[in-house]
């Protein structure tokens, strides 16, 4: 079962060539943006657990990464049909509030380290100031990536329930996709034999259009959030992976984004 930032959880399986998805929510149910074309809603079974069956035969394929960049294009085109009502919380409430928003029970000491990390990113890359100056906004989710999608047989699909979408600068989409689709890490100290092995990007290489200070600083902010999301999924309030990541970037000079060029 996979958990999105909103607390929405889902899993899927295939039985006798019929594929289905099961959703659960800690609070509000997922947003039904793309549910009609490929899915039949079967109701709550039991209460609080929502079941969808595919309208097509075939074995379901979920939770695979990396996906091709063509899948990113398909996802972005689908997201362009949605007009969210609100700006992303980071743009409204400030970047420092993201740790608590993404993981409500996170340890206070970790929050303090996150605050200092955001100060570092603002000093080095001016990410908050530059993000507030953006004028090109598109629909966005912290969860943009391969786990919003799947396949049944050779038919690709988007999930019938989505985490809530917000407006955010258009560049956030691409950077979030690269992180969620390709990045693994940071690996623990005892699993690393050289500095280059803390982060793996699955052989990803990016065009020079992403090789600038704003994209780099934004990436380090979104990678921190990517790690918090996984810490929340595992309910690790100490956030050891996040603390290691902050130390690597802020104190030891690691720059994983620069490895992509």
N, C-alpha and C positions, 0 to 999 in steps of 0.2 A: 504494500500500500504506500502511495506517495502523498505527501502533505504539502500544500501550497502555503504561501505566506498568510493568506486569509484564514487558515485553519481548515480549509476545504481539503478533504482526503478522498482518494479514489484508488480503485484497483479494477482489474478486468480479467476475464478468462473466456475460454471457448469450450462449449459442451455440445457434442453431436452437430458440429459445424455452425452452431449458433453462438455468436459472440455477445458478451454483455459487459457493461460497466456498472460498478457500484460506487456511489458517492455518499460520504458522511460529512457533516459539518459540526464544528464546535459552536458556531453562532449562526449567522445567516447562511442561507443556501447559496450555491454558486449561481452566477449570472448565466441565463440561458440565451447566449448570443447565437450559437450555431447548432442548435439541437434538432431542428426540424428535418433537415435533408437526409441524414443518415441513421437517425435513431428513433425508436419508439419508447416513450416513457411508460414504464410498467407500474409506477406508483411506489409507495413506501413499503418496504418489506425487510425488516419490521419498521416501526415508526422511527423516523430520523435517518433511515437508510434508503436512499433512492436508487432505483434500478432502471437502466436503459438497455434495451436489446437492439442489436444491429438489424437494419432492414436488408442486409446483404449477407450471404453465406461466406464463410472463410474463417481462418484462424487469426485471432487478434495478436498484434505485435505492439508492445508498449515498452517504455522505459529504456529506449536505445539511444545512445549518443556516441559519436557525433552524427548528426544528420547532414545532408547536403545543403549547400547554400540555396539551392532551388526551393527547399522546404521553408527556409526563412522568408524567401520572397512570397511564397504562398500565404504564410502566416501574416506577414505585414499587409498584404493586399486585403486579407480578411479583416484585419484590425482596422483598416482604413474605412470600412463600412460602419464602424461604431463611433458614436460621438459621446464620450463620457461627460459627466456633469461637473466633475471636480478636477482641480489640479492635483498632481501627486503630493502626498503629505510632506515630503521633504522640501518642496517648494513653498509650502504654506507655513509649516511649523519649524523649519530649519533642519539641516542635515544631522545635527547632533541628536535629534529626537528619534532617529531611525532605529537605533539599537533597541530601545524600549518598545517601539511599535512592532518591530519584527519578532521580538522575543520578550514577552512581558515579564517573565520571571528571571531575566538575566541578572547576574550578580552585580551589585553596585560598583564594586572595584573594577569590573570589566567595563561598565558604563563610563567610569572616569577615564579609563585608558582610551576608550573610543572617542570621548570628547577631545582628548589631547591629540588623537590621530586626525580628527577633523580639523583642528587648529593647524596641524602640520600641513595637511592637504591645502587648506586655504592660503597658508603662507607661501607654500612652494608652487601651487598651481592655480590659485584663485578660483577654485571650482564653484564655490557657492555664488560668488559675484558674477561669474561668467554664465552660470546656469540661469540666474535671475534676469540676465540681459537677453536671453534667447527669445526669438520671435516666431520660430517654426515649431509648432507643437502638434503631436499626434497621440493617438490612443496608445496606452502603455500599461504594462504590468511588470512587477518585479520578477514574475515567473516566466517571462518570455524565453522560450527555449524548447527543447525537444519533448519535454514532458507534458506540453499542451497538445501534443499530436500523437498519432499512431497510424497503424495500417490494419486493415482486415483483408486478407489475401493480398491483392495488388492495389487495393483501393485505399488511398490516404484519407485521413479524417482529422478534424478538430474535435476536441472534447465537447460534449453537449452541455457541460457546466464549466464555467470559467471563474477564476478569481476576479474580483472587481477591477475594472479598468479605470485609469486616470489619464488626464492630459499630462504630457511631459515633453521636453525637448526631443526632437526627432532623432538626434544622435544617440540618445539613451537606448533606443530600441536596438540599434546595431551592436553597441558595446555590450549590452546585457545579453544579446544572443551569443556573441563570441564567448563570453564568460560561461554562461549556462550550458552551452553546447559543447565547448571544447576543454575548458579548464579542469584540471584536477590538482588539488593541493590546498594549502601547503602540507607536504608529507612530514610526519614527525621526525625530530632530530635523529632518533635511533634508526630510522629507515633511510637516511640520506648519507651518501658517501662523498658527495661533492656539492658545491654551492649551486650548481646548475640543476640539481635534482629536486629542489623543494617544490617546483611547479612544473607541470606538464601541460602542453597545449595541443596534443594530438597532431603534431606537425603543421599546425595552422600558421600561415603567413598572410599578412595583411598588406593592402596597397598603402602607399605613402600618404594618402589622404587622411589616414588615421594616426599618422606619426606626428603628433603635435602635443604641446603641453596640456591643452584642455582635455583632449581625449585620454591622455595618460593619467592625469589626476582624477578624471571622472572614473576611469577604469579601476583605480585603486580604491575609490569610494565604493563602487558597485561590487568589487571583489570582496571587500569587508562585509557588505550586506549579504552577498552570496554565501559566505561562510556562516554568518549569523543564522541565516535561514536553515542551514543544515544542522547547526547546533540546536536550534529550536526543534527541528524534526526529531533529534535524538534526545531532547530534553537535558542537554548538558549545560547547566547554568554557569559552570566555571569557564566555559568557552575556551578551552585550551588551544584549539586550532586558531581561533581569532587572536588570542594573545601572542601566539607564535608569529602569525602573519603581521601583526602590527609591529612587533619587534624587528622582523626581517626588513620591512619596508622603511619604517621610521628611524630605526636605530642602526641597522646594519647595511643600509644602502642597497638592498635588493630592489631591482626594477623589472619585475616579470613582464610588463607590457612591452618593454624595449626588446625582448626576445622575439617579437613577432615581425621584425623588419630586417 
